[in-house]
Every structure is written in C-alpha cells, then in structure tokens.
Amino acid sequence: MLTVKNINQYYGGSHILRDVSLEAHPGRVTVLLGRNGVGKTTLLKSLMGLVPIKTGSIEFEGKAIYQATPYQRARAGIGFVPQGREIFARLTVEENLAMGLAYKSASTPIPTELFELFPVLKQMLGRRGGDLSGGQQQQLAIARALAAQPKLLILDEPTEGIQPSIIKDIGRVIRMLADRGDMAILLVEQYYDFARELADDYLVMERGEFIARGLGRDMDSQGVRQLVAI
C-alpha cells in the first residue's frame, strides 16, 4: 500500500530524516516508536506532503506521490489524524465529519459506520467540537479521517492526553479496521503498551533514522521498551 525509500529531509542545515525507508501493508498495523524530537511527526508530514522531501521516493499503491499536494494524497486514499487532533472547535460534530467528505459531492452522506465505531459521536452531532472532552475530540478526529474511507490511515500519537477508557476504545477500533484487511495503518505512538498490543510490525526511530524494526510480537524480546524509554 505504502512504500517509502531512502527519503531525506532538512530544516535549514539540520538533517532531520536520514535515508528513511518503510512499508505499510493492508490488514497490518505498522507502529513507529521513538522519543520526542527524533523526527516522527516530520516523517508523517512528509508522507502527507505538508513538508517536502529532499531526496528519495514515496509510493502509494505503486504510484509515485512524493510530488503530489496534500489534497491529492487525501483524494488518492490517505487519511491523516494529526497530533493534537486539530478539529474545528466552532463547528458541530456533524460539520466536522462532513469536512472529511469535503472533496466529494455535497450530497454524500456521512457513513453510518462511523457511529458504529464511535457511538458517542451520534449522541453529540449538534454539539460544537470545542465542547467535547479530549477523548471525544480524538474519536471525532479519527472518524473525520475515516469518513472518506481511506486505504491508508496515518495516526500521530492518538493516545496523547486521553483517558484510559477511551484509549481502549481507540485501540479496539484500530484493530478492527486492520482486521478487515483492506486498510493499512501507520501508527506513531509513545505509549509502549498500547503500541505493543496493536503492532503487527514495528519501527524505532532515533535521530531521524530507524535503529530497529521487526514484528510486533517480538517487541519485548528485542528490548524495544528500553530503546524508547525516556
């Protein structure tokens, strides 16, 4: 689904991403771990076209997209849930979900599946996004990204600042989406136990490059917790 080969990215004179390569496959959750400031969010922004790459290639479904705009990547089937959620606080829950369908026709309905995944959103359709709790806002952000039925879902630290009960709900949804087999999921996460529970494949980033990778079931035996410990 997604193939990234040897991408490099710079901020000024700083080399932020160093020959980064990865793959994300349908039906699998690929988890990217690393301490703060190692380049994880920069990598995701590069995948979405929010920052340009200097060298390397990004392919989605076998087609080069590294020169495509963010909206072209979204139309191609990439959904992105940024760190901090970035919902529209003054818009209602329903209007936020409709924004996920912005490039489709105005008559396109909000998929009812979103309310099966996140029942609380159906109860709050008329409430403004800014009035929701942090956990509810995160569910809304994920649902908005899912509204257009992406083939690749990218999530940047979805558990940040979220209460444990909603973390479990989010984990359940991620696993359910992956198990359907038609979506690839790339998850950036600092909460080790959450990452280990979901990971089919893992990557560990340090100073803009991957220092470890493997199968999720091997994370404990390969000492991944120690690699990402603060």
ZIKARA-V658142 format. One record per pair of residues at least 4 apart in sequence whose ideal C-beta (glycine too) atoms are under 8 Angstrom apart, sorted by sequence separation. I is the first residue (numbers start at 0). J is the second residue. D is the distance in Angstrom with one decimal. If there is no record, write none. Layout:
i=I j=J d=D
i=I j=J d=D
//
This chain:
i=9 j=13 d=6.3
i=23 j=27 d=7.2
i=33 j=37 d=4.2
i=38 j=42 d=5.8
i=39 j=43 d=6.9
i=40 j=44 d=6.3
i=41 j=45 d=6.3
i=42 j=46 d=6.5
i=43 j=47 d=6.5
i=45 j=49 d=7.5
i=58 j=62 d=6.2
i=67 j=71 d=4.0
i=68 j=72 d=7.2
i=69 j=73 d=6.4
i=70 j=74 d=6.3
i=71 j=75 d=6.4
i=73 j=77 d=6.0
i=80 j=84 d=7.4
i=81 j=85 d=5.0
i=86 j=90 d=7.9
i=90 j=94 d=3.8
i=91 j=95 d=6.9
i=92 j=96 d=6.5
i=93 j=97 d=6.4
i=94 j=98 d=6.8
i=95 j=99 d=7.7
i=96 j=100 d=7.6
i=97 j=101 d=7.6
i=103 j=107 d=4.1
i=109 j=113 d=6.4
i=111 j=115 d=6.8
i=112 j=116 d=6.3
i=113 j=117 d=6.3
i=114 j=118 d=6.2
i=118 j=122 d=7.1
i=119 j=123 d=6.3
i=120 j=124 d=7.1
i=126 j=130 d=5.3
i=127 j=131 d=7.9
i=131 j=135 d=3.8
i=132 j=136 d=6.9
i=133 j=137 d=6.6
i=134 j=138 d=6.6
i=135 j=139 d=6.4
i=136 j=140 d=6.3
i=137 j=141 d=6.5
i=138 j=142 d=6.2
i=139 j=143 d=6.2
i=140 j=144 d=6.7
i=141 j=145 d=6.3
i=142 j=146 d=6.6
i=145 j=149 d=6.9
i=157 j=161 d=7.4
i=161 j=165 d=5.1
i=162 j=166 d=7.1
i=163 j=167 d=6.6
i=164 j=168 d=6.8
i=165 j=169 d=6.2
i=166 j=170 d=6.3
i=167 j=171 d=6.4
i=168 j=172 d=6.6
i=169 j=173 d=6.4
i=170 j=174 d=6.4
i=171 j=175 d=6.2
i=172 j=176 d=6.3
i=173 j=177 d=6.5
i=174 j=178 d=6.1
i=175 j=179 d=7.1
i=190 j=194 d=6.4
i=191 j=195 d=6.0
i=192 j=196 d=6.4
i=193 j=197 d=6.7
i=194 j=198 d=5.6
i=204 j=208 d=6.9
i=213 j=217 d=5.0
i=217 j=221 d=5.0
i=219 j=223 d=7.3
i=222 j=226 d=6.3
i=223 j=227 d=6.5
i=224 j=228 d=6.3
i=9 j=14 d=5.7
i=10 j=15 d=5.5
i=24 j=29 d=7.6
i=33 j=38 d=7.5
i=44 j=49 d=4.0
i=45 j=50 d=5.5
i=52 j=57 d=7.1
i=58 j=63 d=5.5
i=59 j=64 d=4.8
i=67 j=72 d=5.3
i=72 j=77 d=4.8
i=73 j=78 d=7.3
i=90 j=95 d=5.2
i=126 j=131 d=6.6
i=131 j=136 d=4.8
i=144 j=149 d=6.6
i=161 j=166 d=5.3
i=177 j=182 d=6.6
i=188 j=193 d=5.9
i=204 j=209 d=5.8
i=205 j=210 d=4.6
i=213 j=218 d=7.5
i=218 j=223 d=4.2
i=219 j=224 d=7.0
i=9 j=15 d=6.1
i=23 j=29 d=4.8
i=33 j=39 d=5.3
i=44 j=50 d=4.7
i=45 j=51 d=7.6
i=57 j=63 d=7.1
i=58 j=64 d=6.7
i=73 j=79 d=7.4
i=114 j=120 d=6.0
i=176 j=182 d=5.3
i=188 j=194 d=4.3
i=203 j=209 d=6.5
i=204 j=210 d=7.2
i=218 j=224 d=7.4
i=7 j=14 d=7.0
i=8 j=15 d=5.0
i=22 j=29 d=7.6
i=45 j=52 d=5.2
i=56 j=63 d=6.1
i=57 j=64 d=5.5
i=64 j=71 d=7.4
i=87 j=94 d=7.0
i=100 j=107 d=5.0
i=113 j=120 d=6.6
i=114 j=121 d=4.0
i=145 j=152 d=7.0
i=177 j=184 d=5.3
i=194 j=201 d=7.1
i=202 j=209 d=5.3
i=203 j=210 d=5.5
i=8 j=16 d=4.1
i=21 j=29 d=7.1
i=31 j=39 d=5.8
i=57 j=65 d=4.2
i=64 j=72 d=5.7
i=67 j=75 d=7.2
i=87 j=95 d=5.4
i=90 j=98 d=7.3
i=123 j=131 d=6.7
i=128 j=136 d=6.4
i=131 j=139 d=6.5
i=144 j=152 d=6.3
i=158 j=166 d=4.9
i=161 j=169 d=7.2
i=176 j=184 d=6.5
i=186 j=194 d=7.1
i=203 j=211 d=4.1
i=213 j=221 d=5.9
i=7 j=16 d=5.7
i=41 j=50 d=6.6
i=56 j=65 d=5.7
i=86 j=95 d=5.4
i=100 j=109 d=7.0
i=202 j=211 d=7.4
i=203 j=212 d=7.1
i=6 j=16 d=5.8
i=7 j=17 d=6.4
i=21 j=31 d=7.8
i=55 j=65 d=7.4
i=201 j=211 d=7.7
i=202 j=212 d=4.8
i=211 j=221 d=6.8
i=7 j=18 d=6.3
i=31 j=42 d=7.4
i=46 j=57 d=6.3
i=64 j=75 d=6.5
i=87 j=98 d=6.6
i=128 j=139 d=6.2
i=158 j=169 d=6.9
i=173 j=184 d=6.1
i=186 j=197 d=6.6
i=201 j=212 d=6.5
i=6 j=18 d=7.5
i=7 j=19 d=7.7
i=45 j=57 d=7.5
i=97 j=109 d=6.5
i=123 j=135 d=7.1
i=157 j=169 d=5.5
i=186 j=198 d=7.8
i=200 j=212 d=7.3
i=201 j=213 d=6.1
i=211 j=223 d=6.6
i=5 j=18 d=4.7
i=6 j=19 d=5.1
i=52 j=65 d=5.9
i=59 j=72 d=7.2
i=62 j=75 d=7.8
i=96 j=109 d=4.9
i=141 j=154 d=7.1
i=173 j=186 d=6.9
i=200 j=213 d=7.3
i=201 j=214 d=7.4
i=5 j=19 d=7.3
i=6 j=20 d=7.6
i=200 j=214 d=6.2
i=201 j=215 d=5.5
i=5 j=20 d=5.7
i=60 j=75 d=7.5
i=120 j=135 d=7.7
i=199 j=214 d=7.2
i=200 j=215 d=6.2
i=211 j=226 d=6.0
i=3 j=19 d=6.4
i=4 j=20 d=5.1
i=48 j=64 d=7.6
i=59 j=75 d=5.8
i=60 j=76 d=7.5
i=93 j=109 d=7.1
i=119 j=135 d=6.0
i=141 j=157 d=6.7
i=199 j=215 d=5.2
i=210 j=226 d=7.0
i=3 j=20 d=5.7
i=48 j=65 d=8.0
i=59 j=76 d=7.3
i=96 j=113 d=6.6
i=198 j=215 d=3.0
i=201 j=218 d=5.6
i=3 j=21 d=4.9
i=59 j=77 d=6.6
i=120 j=138 d=6.4
i=197 j=215 d=7.4
i=3 j=22 d=7.3
i=19 j=38 d=7.9
i=48 j=67 d=6.0
i=119 j=138 d=6.6
i=120 j=139 d=6.2
i=154 j=173 d=7.5
i=1 j=21 d=7.6
i=2 j=22 d=5.4
i=48 j=68 d=5.7
i=49 j=69 d=5.9
i=137 j=157 d=5.8
i=177 j=197 d=7.9
i=195 j=215 d=6.7
i=198 j=218 d=6.4
i=203 j=223 d=6.1
i=1 j=22 d=6.5
i=48 j=69 d=4.4
i=117 j=138 d=4.4
i=205 j=226 d=7.6
i=1 j=23 d=4.1
i=16 j=38 d=5.5
i=47 j=69 d=5.4
i=117 j=139 d=7.7
i=120 j=142 d=5.9
i=177 j=199 d=7.3
i=201 j=223 d=6.4
i=0 j=23 d=5.5
i=15 j=38 d=5.2
i=19 j=42 d=6.2
i=48 j=71 d=7.6
i=170 j=193 d=6.1
i=174 j=197 d=6.1
i=195 j=218 d=4.9
i=203 j=226 d=5.1
i=0 j=24 d=6.0
i=48 j=72 d=5.4
i=96 j=120 d=7.4
i=117 j=141 d=7.4
i=137 j=161 d=5.6
i=152 j=176 d=6.8
i=166 j=190 d=7.5
i=173 j=197 d=5.7
i=194 j=218 d=7.7
i=195 j=219 d=7.0
i=203 j=227 d=6.4
i=0 j=25 d=5.3
i=16 j=41 d=6.2
i=47 j=72 d=5.9
i=117 j=142 d=5.3
i=15 j=41 d=5.1
i=16 j=42 d=6.0
i=46 j=72 d=7.9
i=116 j=142 d=6.8
i=170 j=196 d=6.4
i=133 j=160 d=5.2
i=134 j=161 d=4.7
i=138 j=165 d=6.8
i=166 j=193 d=6.3
i=170 j=197 d=6.0
i=74 j=102 d=5.6
i=92 j=120 d=5.6
i=133 j=161 d=6.0
i=134 j=162 d=5.3
i=137 j=165 d=6.9
i=141 j=169 d=6.9
i=195 j=223 d=7.6
i=16 j=45 d=6.7
i=73 j=102 d=7.0
i=113 j=142 d=4.5
i=116 j=145 d=7.3
i=133 j=162 d=7.7
i=157 j=186 d=7.4
i=47 j=77 d=6.9
i=132 j=162 d=7.8
i=134 j=164 d=7.7
i=135 j=165 d=7.6
i=138 j=168 d=7.2
i=152 j=182 d=6.0
i=154 j=184 d=7.2
i=158 j=188 d=6.6
i=159 j=189 d=7.6
i=10 j=41 d=7.9
i=46 j=77 d=7.6
i=92 j=123 d=5.0
i=93 j=124 d=4.3
i=134 j=165 d=3.4
i=138 j=169 d=7.0
i=141 j=172 d=7.0
i=145 j=176 d=7.8
i=150 j=181 d=7.1
i=151 j=182 d=7.0
i=152 j=183 d=7.5
i=153 j=184 d=7.9
i=154 j=185 d=7.3
i=156 j=187 d=5.7
i=157 j=188 d=7.5
i=158 j=189 d=8.0
i=47 j=79 d=5.2
i=70 j=102 d=6.8
i=92 j=124 d=5.1
i=93 j=125 d=6.8
i=113 j=145 d=6.1
i=134 j=166 d=7.9
i=137 j=169 d=6.7
i=150 j=182 d=6.1
i=151 j=183 d=4.8
i=152 j=184 d=5.0
i=153 j=185 d=4.8
i=154 j=186 d=5.0
i=155 j=187 d=4.9
i=156 j=188 d=6.1
i=158 j=190 d=4.8
i=191 j=223 d=7.5
i=8 j=41 d=6.2
i=91 j=124 d=6.6
i=92 j=125 d=7.3
i=95 j=128 d=5.2
i=112 j=145 d=7.9
i=113 j=146 d=6.5
i=149 j=182 d=7.0
i=150 j=183 d=6.9
i=151 j=184 d=7.6
i=152 j=185 d=7.4
i=154 j=187 d=6.8
i=156 j=189 d=6.2
i=191 j=224 d=5.3
i=91 j=125 d=5.5
i=92 j=126 d=5.7
i=151 j=185 d=6.9
i=153 j=187 d=7.9
i=20 j=55 d=8.0
i=91 j=126 d=6.4
i=92 j=127 d=7.9
i=110 j=145 d=7.6
i=158 j=193 d=5.5
i=16 j=52 d=7.4
i=19 j=55 d=7.4
i=43 j=79 d=7.2
i=91 j=127 d=5.8
i=92 j=128 d=6.3
i=110 j=146 d=6.2
i=191 j=227 d=6.3
i=8 j=45 d=5.6
i=18 j=55 d=7.5
i=90 j=127 d=6.8
i=91 j=128 d=7.1
i=109 j=146 d=6.3
i=43 j=81 d=7.8
i=89 j=127 d=6.2
i=90 j=128 d=5.8
i=110 j=148 d=6.9
i=189 j=227 d=7.2
i=6 j=45 d=6.3
i=88 j=127 d=6.7
i=89 j=128 d=7.5
i=92 j=131 d=7.3
i=88 j=128 d=5.1
i=89 j=129 d=6.5
i=87 j=128 d=5.7
i=88 j=129 d=3.1
i=8 j=50 d=6.5
i=40 j=82 d=6.0
i=86 j=128 d=4.4
i=3 j=46 d=7.1
i=8 j=51 d=7.5
i=86 j=129 d=7.9
i=96 j=139 d=7.4
i=99 j=142 d=7.6
i=8 j=52 d=5.2
i=9 j=53 d=5.7
i=95 j=139 d=5.7
i=99 j=143 d=4.0
i=103 j=147 d=6.9
i=1 j=46 d=7.5
i=7 j=52 d=6.7
i=8 j=53 d=5.7
i=98 j=143 d=6.2
i=99 j=144 d=6.4
i=102 j=147 d=7.5
i=6 j=52 d=4.6
i=7 j=53 d=4.7
i=96 j=142 d=6.1
i=99 j=145 d=7.3
i=100 j=146 d=5.3
i=6 j=53 d=7.9
i=7 j=54 d=4.7
i=92 j=139 d=6.0
i=96 j=143 d=5.7
i=99 j=146 d=3.1
i=100 j=147 d=6.0
i=6 j=54 d=6.9
i=7 j=55 d=5.9
i=95 j=143 d=5.6
i=99 j=147 d=5.5
i=5 j=54 d=6.9
i=6 j=55 d=3.2
i=84 j=133 d=7.9
i=97 j=146 d=7.8
i=5 j=55 d=4.4
i=6 j=56 d=7.2
i=86 j=136 d=5.4
i=96 j=146 d=5.5
i=4 j=55 d=5.7
i=5 j=56 d=7.4
i=6 j=57 d=6.7
i=117 j=168 d=7.5
i=3 j=55 d=7.2
i=4 j=56 d=4.9
i=84 j=136 d=5.0
i=3 j=56 d=7.5
i=4 j=57 d=7.9
i=84 j=137 d=5.6
i=86 j=139 d=5.5
i=2 j=56 d=7.9
i=3 j=57 d=5.3
i=4 j=58 d=7.8
i=86 j=140 d=5.5
i=2 j=57 d=7.6
i=3 j=58 d=7.8
i=84 j=139 d=7.6
i=85 j=140 d=7.0
i=117 j=172 d=7.2
i=1 j=57 d=7.6
i=2 j=58 d=4.4
i=84 j=140 d=4.2
i=116 j=172 d=5.0
i=1 j=58 d=7.3
i=2 j=59 d=8.0
i=86 j=143 d=7.1
i=1 j=59 d=5.7
i=0 j=59 d=7.0
i=2 j=61 d=8.0
i=6 j=65 d=7.8
i=81 j=140 d=7.7
i=116 j=175 d=7.4
i=0 j=60 d=6.4
i=80 j=140 d=5.0
i=80 j=141 d=5.4
i=80 j=143 d=8.0
i=80 j=144 d=4.9
i=79 j=144 d=6.2
i=78 j=144 d=3.7
i=78 j=145 d=6.3
i=78 j=147 d=6.6
i=76 j=147 d=8.0
i=78 j=149 d=3.3
i=77 j=149 d=5.8
i=80 j=152 d=7.4
i=76 j=149 d=5.1
i=77 j=150 d=7.5
i=78 j=151 d=7.0
i=80 j=153 d=7.0
i=82 j=155 d=4.1
i=73 j=147 d=7.1
i=76 j=150 d=3.8
i=77 j=151 d=4.8
i=78 j=152 d=4.7
i=79 j=153 d=4.9
i=80 j=154 d=4.6
i=81 j=155 d=5.4
i=82 j=156 d=5.0
i=76 j=151 d=6.4
i=78 j=153 d=6.9
i=80 j=155 d=6.5
i=73 j=149 d=7.9
i=77 j=153 d=6.7
i=79 j=155 d=7.8
i=83 j=159 d=7.7
i=80 j=157 d=6.3
i=82 j=159 d=6.7
i=60 j=150 d=7.2
i=59 j=151 d=6.9
i=82 j=187 d=7.9
i=47 j=153 d=7.1
i=46 j=153 d=6.5
i=43 j=153 d=5.8
i=43 j=155 d=5.4
i=40 j=155 d=5.9
i=39 j=155 d=7.6
i=25 j=150 d=7.5
i=23 j=151 d=6.3
i=46 j=185 d=7.7
i=43 j=185 d=7.7
i=43 j=187 d=6.2
i=28 j=173 d=6.3
i=28 j=174 d=7.3
i=40 j=187 d=7.2
i=39 j=187 d=4.9
i=28 j=177 d=4.9
i=0 j=150 d=6.2
i=1 j=151 d=5.6
i=27 j=177 d=6.3
i=0 j=151 d=5.5
i=26 j=177 d=5.9
i=26 j=178 d=7.1
i=26 j=179 d=7.5
i=26 j=180 d=4.0
i=29 j=183 d=7.4
i=31 j=185 d=6.8
i=35 j=189 d=7.7
i=25 j=180 d=6.1
i=26 j=181 d=7.4
i=29 j=184 d=6.9
i=31 j=186 d=6.9
i=32 j=187 d=7.8
i=34 j=189 d=7.8
i=25 j=181 d=5.9
i=26 j=182 d=7.6
i=27 j=183 d=6.5
i=28 j=184 d=4.6
i=29 j=185 d=5.2
i=30 j=186 d=5.0
i=31 j=187 d=4.8
i=32 j=188 d=6.3
i=33 j=189 d=7.9
i=25 j=182 d=6.3
i=26 j=183 d=7.5
i=27 j=184 d=7.3
i=29 j=186 d=7.0
i=30 j=187 d=7.8
i=31 j=188 d=7.4
i=32 j=189 d=7.0
i=25 j=183 d=5.1
i=28 j=186 d=5.9
i=30 j=188 d=5.9
i=24 j=183 d=5.6
i=32 j=191 d=7.2
i=23 j=183 d=4.2
i=23 j=184 d=7.2
i=23 j=185 d=4.9
i=32 j=194 d=5.8
i=42 j=204 d=7.5
i=30 j=194 d=4.5
i=39 j=204 d=5.7
i=38 j=204 d=5.9
i=41 j=207 d=7.9
i=30 j=197 d=6.4
i=37 j=204 d=4.8
i=30 j=198 d=3.9
i=37 j=205 d=5.5
i=38 j=206 d=7.4
i=28 j=197 d=4.9
i=29 j=198 d=7.5
i=32 j=201 d=6.6
i=37 j=206 d=6.0
i=38 j=207 d=4.1
i=28 j=198 d=5.9
i=29 j=199 d=6.9
i=30 j=200 d=7.2
i=31 j=201 d=7.7
i=32 j=202 d=7.1
i=33 j=203 d=6.0
i=37 j=207 d=6.6
i=28 j=199 d=5.1
i=29 j=200 d=4.7
i=30 j=201 d=4.9
i=31 j=202 d=4.8
i=32 j=203 d=5.2
i=33 j=204 d=3.7
i=34 j=205 d=7.5
i=27 j=199 d=4.0
i=28 j=200 d=7.6
i=29 j=201 d=7.4
i=30 j=202 d=7.2
i=31 j=203 d=7.9
i=32 j=204 d=7.2
i=33 j=205 d=6.2
i=27 j=200 d=6.1
i=29 j=202 d=6.9
i=31 j=204 d=6.3
i=24 j=200 d=7.9
i=21 j=202 d=6.0
i=1 j=183 d=6.1
i=0 j=183 d=3.9
i=1 j=185 d=7.0
i=19 j=204 d=8.0
i=30 j=215 d=6.8
i=28 j=215 d=7.5
i=19 j=207 d=7.3
i=21 j=209 d=7.4
i=17 j=206 d=7.4
i=19 j=208 d=6.6
i=20 j=209 d=7.7
i=17 j=207 d=4.5
i=18 j=208 d=6.6
i=19 j=209 d=6.6
i=16 j=207 d=5.0
i=17 j=208 d=4.2
i=32 j=223 d=6.8
i=15 j=207 d=5.2
i=16 j=208 d=7.7
i=14 j=207 d=6.5
i=34 j=227 d=6.3
i=32 j=226 d=7.6
i=33 j=227 d=6.2
i=32 j=227 d=4.8
i=34 j=229 d=6.2
//
